Amino acid sequence: MYKHSFLFMLIWFTLGNVACSQNQDFLNYIDQYKDLAILEMERAGVPASIKLAQGLLESNAGRSVLARKAKNHFGMKCGSAWKGRTYYREDDDYDANGKLIKSCFRSYQNVKASYIAHSEFLRDPRKAYRYGFLFRLDPKDYKAWARGLKKAGYATSATYADGLIRMIENYNLDQFDQMTSANIDPGAPPVLRSGAVFRNNDVRMILTREGETVQQIANQYDVKAKCILYYNELLTSKNTKLAKDTRIYIQKKKKSYRGKKKYHYVKKGETMYSIAQDYGIRLGRLYRRNRLEEGSEPAVGARLKIRGWRIRKRDTPKTRSASIEKEKEEEFLFEEPLPVGNDPIETLDPPAQATPEFYTVQAGDTLFGIARKFETTVENIQQLNNLKSSSISTGQL
């Protein structure tokens, strides 16, 4: 498990002058895993900044062989207790004759499992004599955590703590130490930067640079140009110069939206295509789900269903041609009504009196786990119960 100086120095060398510039692959990695780091911070107590900095360094922003082949972002070795899948590669293990042999590393099903395993390693009660003091440090003091990891022997490199600190400060990773799961909205659009790759609705997407063409994008991301034209339905030519920050999908979009939101209310200036691009949904599916003819456009304020079964015929949205005069008269941006659960308010009937819901804490429960179970947030549970920390006890109501 322990990190090795030659491995760290190799990774650090690949960063170049990381203190003077930001690496796009590193920015992509942060965008992809920052929410997972925040959730793990809440669940296990490891600062999100430390988690991300270690993941960046140990996996070279997800590009190392171990990260790509085994989803192992923290160099976790098998150890005697590991019963899962394994991956072997040369590291620093030698046989009795001093010959370098392949080391056994853990292989995970996904990156999330690797992030969780890293937290559990640090807070393992059997290793409390080494790492236990870390969890008594100020969780927002990333410098103390970085130096504490070096002191505990997590890595052999003499510059490991300095490397973590530089990484955190260069990429402003400490901002995530101030956040909670309440700041994470699975349905919210990602923080976007031109030229970077993101996941929207579980589909890989980029924002174009000014004047970029489909053919250039195809060459850069090793995707056939004709596929990109197919994924982004209204694109017709691989040589057309695109405007800055045009959303282009480099994978096939989904049949429906995978977030909690069920409906979208059309705002002025939006089209069926722009809505399909915003949510990562296939344009044809969006038309069929809402029983609209392809090529038609919904009126401002119309309610479109973005996931689930097709709507009933009587709920078919009004089209723009049928209400164009009304739009000219009103000239306003439609605002969505306040939601109840995931669905919009459809009646003006007074709501029923809410009944308080209680849960009895079971052995092994965490606030994060309870929040996920009841589809709320840790912050909300803390407010409802006047909790000052994330500590809970078995039997607590």
Summary of the structure (lengths in Angstrom):
residues: 397
radius of gyration: 25.1
end to end distance: 39.2
largest distance: 87.2
contacts: 1103
relative contact order: 0.09
helix: 41%
strand: 11%
